[in-house]
Amino acid sequence: MEEPLLIPRPPLICCWERTCQIPSMSDCDPQPSFFPDSSTLSSLTPFVLLNTGARMPLLGLGTFQLRGPEDTLQVVDSALSSGYRSFDTASVYRNETDLGHALRQLLPKHGLTREDIFITSKLGPKDQGVKAREGALRSLELLDLEYIDLYLIHWPGTQGLGVGDLRNPKNRAQSWEELEELHTQGRLRAIGVSNYTPGHMKELLDVCRVKPAVLQVEFHPCLVQEDLRRLCREESVCFQAYSSLGTGSLLQDPLVVQVAKGCGRSPAQVLLRWAVQQGVPVLPKSSHPSRVAENARVFDFDLKPEDMERLGNMESGQKYCWDPSHVV
């Protein structure tokens, strides 16, 4: 049977909450549209349309360093109350079981079903290559799900191999083939990659049967990743941000603080709004319910064009997380 996902998809569409002012087309990446959401996701949930046709919320809860069933339950409860409908985990976070338990317990409380939420997980570097299928199925088992909405290769390298080891490209390719198969079977509704450079992306795009739906990388005013964003626009791949706050370092930046004071918002809200106003999905993380709620309030205000430009001009190439550029 012909694989339908090989048919070219239309450009990504960024759909915004009805109470929000839509940014200008020159500011949004990809271009925004505004229409009611007829899917099971709330009609007030801003989302991007992936190249699979799936709708992924612009705002998701990052769960890196979230550990323990009690803390996970508390944070997820706050997130659902605040309107989060997307949750991002990974094999290496070691919290897939706790997240799965929390969602099963809390969804009925909030009047939600599995179809109302979007769950992302990631293949650990230790499973890169021949163990990729096993790693993905393990995530499904730990989350106790029939399917995962988005599954990413977390890192372009392989645990135990040096960054210059020529087995890394072979293992990446083998991992992708296994994810393509699970995608075809419906177990992974969309597949993508994280921490890939332009070179890694071009390598994958040259050989893949199923195009990656998402590229998730570090993105904030000091690291605008223009080459990757341009590549994603050209290939209809959703560019998604992690570490939007620069691991917290940007919260005290004088310009960020100045912009926040000028619009009566917190520095965190300014940094997150700077991304979503460009149509870039974000994944703020916090173990504090009050901050989880604060981070969700980014769709009821706009940054002025001059503030968007000033923040963008902070670009310095500064990475606060991992640097994949040395991985062959």
RANORSUL-V151998 format. One record per residue. N is the residue number from 1. NEAR is the number of other C-alpha atoms within 12 Angstrom. Layout:
n	near
N	NEAR
N	NEAR
This chain:
n	near
1	6
2	8
3	16
4	16
5	27
6	18
7	14
8	19
9	23
10	19
11	25
12	35
13	36
14	39
15	43
16	40
17	34
18	20
19	18
20	22
21	21
22	29
23	32
24	20
25	17
26	16
27	26
28	30
29	36
30	39
31	29
32	30
33	27
34	25
35	19
36	19
37	25
38	13
39	20
40	21
41	29
42	30
43	23
44	27
45	38
46	44
47	45
48	46
49	37
50	41
51	34
52	36
53	26
54	30
55	41
56	50
57	47
58	45
59	50
60	43
61	45
62	38
63	39
64	28
65	20
66	31
67	25
68	22
69	22
70	18
71	22
72	37
73	30
74	28
75	35
76	47
77	35
78	32
79	41
80	36
81	23
82	26
83	35
84	45
85	43
86	44
87	46
88	46
89	43
90	39
91	38
92	26
93	24
94	27
95	32
96	39
97	29
98	30
99	45
100	34
101	25
102	31
103	40
104	24
105	24
106	26
107	27
108	15
109	16
110	23
111	17
112	23
113	20
114	28
115	24
116	29
117	41
118	40
119	43
120	46
121	49
122	50
123	46
124	35
125	31
126	28
127	34
128	38
129	33
130	24
131	25
132	35
133	30
134	22
135	32
136	46
137	30
138	28
139	41
140	33
141	21
142	25
143	34
144	22
145	30
146	23
147	32
148	41
149	42
150	46
151	47
152	47
153	51
154	42
155	41
156	52
157	41
158	35
159	24
160	14
161	20
162	16
163	20
164	17
165	18
166	17
167	23
168	30
169	30
170	23
171	30
172	43
173	31
174	27
175	42
176	42
177	30
178	35
179	44
180	35
181	25
182	30
183	34
184	24
185	16
186	21
187	27
188	37
189	37
190	44
191	48
192	47
193	42
194	42
195	38
196	42
197	32
198	28
199	21
200	32
201	41
202	21
203	21
204	31
205	26
206	15
207	20
208	26
209	25
210	33
211	38
212	45
213	45
214	47
215	45
216	42
217	44
218	40
219	45
220	48
221	40
222	31
223	32
224	34
225	31
226	24
227	19
228	33
229	34
230	19
231	26
232	37
233	29
234	20
235	30
236	32
237	40
238	49
239	49
240	49
241	43
242	41
243	40
244	43
245	38
246	33
247	26
248	21
249	23
250	32
251	27
252	20
253	22
254	16
255	25
256	39
257	24
258	20
259	32
260	31
261	18
262	17
263	21
264	17
265	27
266	27
267	34
268	41
269	39
270	44
271	49
272	48
273	47
274	44
275	43
276	51
277	44
278	42
279	42
280	51
281	49
282	46
283	45
284	46
285	41
286	33
287	28
288	23
289	24
290	20
291	22
292	33
293	29
294	29
295	39
296	40
297	30
298	40
299	35
300	25
301	25
302	34
303	37
304	22
305	19
306	14
307	27
308	31
309	21
310	20
311	34
312	27
313	18
314	22
315	18
316	17
317	21
318	22
319	28
320	23
321	21
322	24
323	21
324	27
325	19
326	20
327	27
328	27
